[in-house]
């Protein structure tokens, strides 16, 4: 099970999401950026698990997913119905993949809990048409939706996408 305490470094990011969890001020869209191998996917999945956890626990001043509730167990097993990780078959995300996996799907309310979460790995692989298809959703998301874009190249995303996400850049960690 991934926990925030398992994430090395990234203190500023951990503080940001911990504060969001405490206050309930969760953004509708986040942009996790950083070089390959920096832990973007692990950070996003840990944050998603914390957002879905039914019994967040305070440990050493930090909120952590409990790891044992139904949501945590199912997130870890990749079976939680309200957590989607988008995939693409070709080099780039096609507009149909974004529409099918997110835009058309986002209108469905959560099956369990209060939130539905979409993680888009390699978000920089969305072509301009795909990004424009996502844009309307980012402008007017349902209250229960959280979208996490992961990228090595934030500059490959449209400025309109960047302006509608909370940017959380991962930093290099010293040995």
Order of alpha helices (4+ residues) and beta strands (2+ residues): alpha-beta-alpha-beta-beta-alpha-beta-alpha-beta-alpha-beta-alpha-beta
